[in-house]
Amino acid sequence: MNRATMEIILGIAVIVIFVIGTLFLIPSGGEGEEGWGGADGGAADLIDSTGYVPWFNPIWEPPSGEIESLFFCVQTAIGAVIVGYFFGYWRGAKGRKDEE
């Protein structure tokens, strides 16, 4: 087998192992609970238990979680475009320098 075939087989094996690990090895939380709640919920509970009072209130809160997710996705897309632009610019400048 050539190198490309071995790389494809290795990539498929890594994906299969990742899927098996994700589906079967991560414990579930139980009835109606998530297996991984994340650190945000735990941190919020810890902060609330100290009696912390925020200094400022938000100017505007999104009407629903879906709108908040939409804003997060738009922000992520804008960041990806900016990073992609600079990587492309850097790659193009590197190519122009090699031609000289």
Distance bins in CASP14 RR format, pairs under 12 A and 6 or more apart:
PFRMAT RR
TARGET T0000
AUTHOR 0000-0000-0000
RMODE 2
METHOD distances of the structure
MODEL  1
1 7 0 0 0 0 0 1 0 0 0 0 0
1 8 0 0 0 0 1 0 0 0 0 0 0
1 9 1 0 0 1 0 0 0 0 0 0 0
1 10 0 0 0 0 0 1 0 0 0 0 0
2 8 0 0 0 0 0 1 0 0 0 0 0
2 9 0 0 0 0 0 1 0 0 0 0 0
3 9 0 0 0 0 0 1 0 0 0 0 0
3 10 0 0 0 0 0 1 0 0 0 0 0
4 10 0 0 0 0 0 1 0 0 0 0 0
4 11 0 0 0 0 0 1 0 0 0 0 0
5 11 0 0 0 0 0 1 0 0 0 0 0
5 12 0 0 0 0 0 1 0 0 0 0 0
6 12 0 0 0 0 0 1 0 0 0 0 0
6 13 0 0 0 0 0 1 0 0 0 0 0
7 13 0 0 0 0 0 1 0 0 0 0 0
7 14 0 0 0 0 0 1 0 0 0 0 0
8 14 0 0 0 0 0 1 0 0 0 0 0
8 15 0 0 0 0 0 1 0 0 0 0 0
9 15 0 0 0 0 0 1 0 0 0 0 0
9 16 0 0 0 0 0 1 0 0 0 0 0
10 16 0 0 0 0 0 1 0 0 0 0 0
10 17 0 0 0 0 0 1 0 0 0 0 0
11 17 0 0 0 0 1 0 0 0 0 0 0
11 18 0 0 0 0 1 0 0 0 0 0 0
12 18 0 0 0 0 0 1 0 0 0 0 0
12 19 0 0 0 0 0 1 0 0 0 0 0
13 19 0 0 0 0 0 1 0 0 0 0 0
13 20 0 0 0 0 0 1 0 0 0 0 0
14 20 0 0 0 0 0 1 0 0 0 0 0
14 21 0 0 0 0 0 1 0 0 0 0 0
15 21 0 0 0 0 0 1 0 0 0 0 0
15 22 0 0 0 0 0 1 0 0 0 0 0
16 22 0 0 0 0 0 1 0 0 0 0 0
16 23 0 0 0 0 0 1 0 0 0 0 0
16 24 0 0 0 0 0 1 0 0 0 0 0
17 23 0 0 0 0 0 1 0 0 0 0 0
17 24 0 0 0 0 0 1 0 0 0 0 0
17 25 0 0 0 0 0 1 0 0 0 0 0
18 24 0 0 0 0 0 1 0 0 0 0 0
18 25 0 0 0 0 0 1 0 0 0 0 0
18 26 0 0 0 0 0 1 0 0 0 0 0
19 25 0 0 0 0 0 1 0 0 0 0 0
19 26 0 0 0 0 0 1 0 0 0 0 0
20 26 0 0 0 0 0 1 0 0 0 0 0
21 27 0 0 0 0 0 1 0 0 0 0 0
22 28 0 0 0 0 0 1 0 0 0 0 0
22 35 0 0 0 0 0 1 0 0 0 0 0
22 36 0 0 0 0 0 1 0 0 0 0 0
25 35 0 0 0 0 0 1 0 0 0 0 0
26 34 0 0 0 0 0 1 0 0 0 0 0
26 35 1 0 0 1 0 0 0 0 0 0 0
26 36 1 0 0 1 0 0 0 0 0 0 0
26 37 0 0 0 0 0 1 0 0 0 0 0
27 33 0 0 0 0 0 1 0 0 0 0 0
27 34 0 0 0 0 0 1 0 0 0 0 0
27 35 1 0 0 1 0 0 0 0 0 0 0
27 36 0 0 0 0 1 0 0 0 0 0 0
27 37 0 0 0 0 0 1 0 0 0 0 0
28 34 1 0 0 1 0 0 0 0 0 0 0
28 35 1 0 1 0 0 0 0 0 0 0 0
28 36 0 0 0 0 1 0 0 0 0 0 0
28 37 0 0 0 0 0 1 0 0 0 0 0
29 35 1 0 1 0 0 0 0 0 0 0 0
29 36 0 0 0 0 1 0 0 0 0 0 0
29 37 0 0 0 0 1 0 0 0 0 0 0
34 41 0 0 0 0 0 1 0 0 0 0 0
36 42 0 0 0 0 0 1 0 0 0 0 0
37 43 0 0 0 0 0 1 0 0 0 0 0
37 44 0 0 0 0 0 1 0 0 0 0 0
37 45 0 0 0 0 0 1 0 0 0 0 0
38 44 0 0 0 0 0 1 0 0 0 0 0
38 45 0 0 0 0 0 1 0 0 0 0 0
39 45 0 0 0 0 0 1 0 0 0 0 0
39 46 0 0 0 0 1 0 0 0 0 0 0
39 47 0 0 0 0 0 1 0 0 0 0 0
40 46 0 0 0 0 0 1 0 0 0 0 0
40 47 0 0 0 0 0 1 0 0 0 0 0
41 47 0 0 0 0 1 0 0 0 0 0 0
41 48 0 0 0 0 1 0 0 0 0 0 0
42 48 0 0 0 0 1 0 0 0 0 0 0
42 49 0 0 0 0 1 0 0 0 0 0 0
43 49 0 0 0 0 0 1 0 0 0 0 0
43 50 0 0 0 0 0 1 0 0 0 0 0
43 52 0 0 0 0 0 1 0 0 0 0 0
44 50 0 0 0 0 0 1 0 0 0 0 0
44 52 0 0 0 0 0 1 0 0 0 0 0
44 54 0 0 0 0 0 1 0 0 0 0 0
45 51 0 0 0 0 0 1 0 0 0 0 0
45 52 0 0 0 0 0 1 0 0 0 0 0
46 52 0 0 0 0 1 0 0 0 0 0 0
47 53 0 0 0 0 0 1 0 0 0 0 0
47 54 0 0 0 0 1 0 0 0 0 0 0
48 54 0 0 0 0 0 1 0 0 0 0 0
58 68 0 0 0 0 0 1 0 0 0 0 0
60 67 0 0 0 0 0 1 0 0 0 0 0
60 68 0 0 0 0 0 1 0 0 0 0 0
60 71 0 0 0 0 0 1 0 0 0 0 0
61 67 0 0 0 0 1 0 0 0 0 0 0
61 68 0 0 0 0 1 0 0 0 0 0 0
61 71 0 0 0 0 0 1 0 0 0 0 0
62 68 1 0 1 0 0 0 0 0 0 0 0
62 69 0 0 0 0 1 0 0 0 0 0 0
62 70 0 0 0 0 1 0 0 0 0 0 0
62 71 1 0 0 1 0 0 0 0 0 0 0
62 72 0 0 0 0 1 0 0 0 0 0 0
63 70 0 0 0 0 0 1 0 0 0 0 0
63 71 0 0 0 0 0 1 0 0 0 0 0
64 70 0 0 0 0 1 0 0 0 0 0 0
64 71 0 0 0 0 0 1 0 0 0 0 0
65 71 0 0 0 0 1 0 0 0 0 0 0
65 72 0 0 0 0 1 0 0 0 0 0 0
65 73 0 0 0 0 0 1 0 0 0 0 0
66 72 0 0 0 0 0 1 0 0 0 0 0
66 73 0 0 0 0 0 1 0 0 0 0 0
67 73 0 0 0 0 0 1 0 0 0 0 0
67 74 0 0 0 0 0 1 0 0 0 0 0
68 74 0 0 0 0 0 1 0 0 0 0 0
68 75 0 0 0 0 0 1 0 0 0 0 0
69 75 0 0 0 0 0 1 0 0 0 0 0
69 76 0 0 0 0 0 1 0 0 0 0 0
70 76 0 0 0 0 0 1 0 0 0 0 0
70 77 0 0 0 0 0 1 0 0 0 0 0
71 77 0 0 0 0 0 1 0 0 0 0 0
71 78 0 0 0 0 0 1 0 0 0 0 0
72 78 0 0 0 0 0 1 0 0 0 0 0
72 79 0 0 0 0 0 1 0 0 0 0 0
73 79 0 0 0 0 0 1 0 0 0 0 0
73 80 0 0 0 0 0 1 0 0 0 0 0
74 80 0 0 0 0 0 1 0 0 0 0 0
74 81 0 0 0 0 0 1 0 0 0 0 0
75 81 0 0 0 0 0 1 0 0 0 0 0
75 82 0 0 0 0 0 1 0 0 0 0 0
76 82 0 0 0 0 0 1 0 0 0 0 0
76 83 0 0 0 0 0 1 0 0 0 0 0
77 83 0 0 0 0 0 1 0 0 0 0 0
77 84 0 0 0 0 0 1 0 0 0 0 0
78 84 0 0 0 0 0 1 0 0 0 0 0
78 85 0 0 0 0 0 1 0 0 0 0 0
79 85 0 0 0 0 1 0 0 0 0 0 0
79 86 0 0 0 0 0 1 0 0 0 0 0
79 87 0 0 0 0 0 1 0 0 0 0 0
80 86 0 0 0 0 0 1 0 0 0 0 0
80 87 0 0 0 0 0 1 0 0 0 0 0
81 87 0 0 0 0 0 1 0 0 0 0 0
81 88 0 0 0 0 0 1 0 0 0 0 0
82 88 0 0 0 0 0 1 0 0 0 0 0
82 89 0 0 0 0 0 1 0 0 0 0 0
83 89 0 0 0 0 0 1 0 0 0 0 0
83 90 0 0 0 0 0 1 0 0 0 0 0
84 90 0 0 0 0 1 0 0 0 0 0 0
84 91 0 0 0 0 1 0 0 0 0 0 0
84 92 0 0 0 0 0 1 0 0 0 0 0
85 91 0 0 0 0 0 1 0 0 0 0 0
85 92 0 0 0 0 0 1 0 0 0 0 0
86 92 0 0 0 0 0 1 0 0 0 0 0
86 93 0 0 0 0 0 1 0 0 0 0 0
87 93 0 0 0 0 0 1 0 0 0 0 0
87 94 0 0 0 0 0 1 0 0 0 0 0
88 94 0 0 0 0 1 0 0 0 0 0 0
88 95 0 0 0 0 0 1 0 0 0 0 0
88 96 0 0 0 0 0 1 0 0 0 0 0
89 95 0 0 0 0 0 1 0 0 0 0 0
89 96 0 0 0 0 0 1 0 0 0 0 0
90 96 0 0 0 0 0 1 0 0 0 0 0
90 97 0 0 0 0 0 1 0 0 0 0 0
91 97 0 0 0 0 0 1 0 0 0 0 0
91 98 0 0 0 0 0 1 0 0 0 0 0
92 98 0 0 0 0 1 0 0 0 0 0 0
92 99 0 0 0 0 0 1 0 0 0 0 0
93 99 0 0 0 0 0 1 0 0 0 0 0
93 100 0 0 0 0 0 1 0 0 0 0 0
94 100 0 0 0 0 0 1 0 0 0 0 0
END
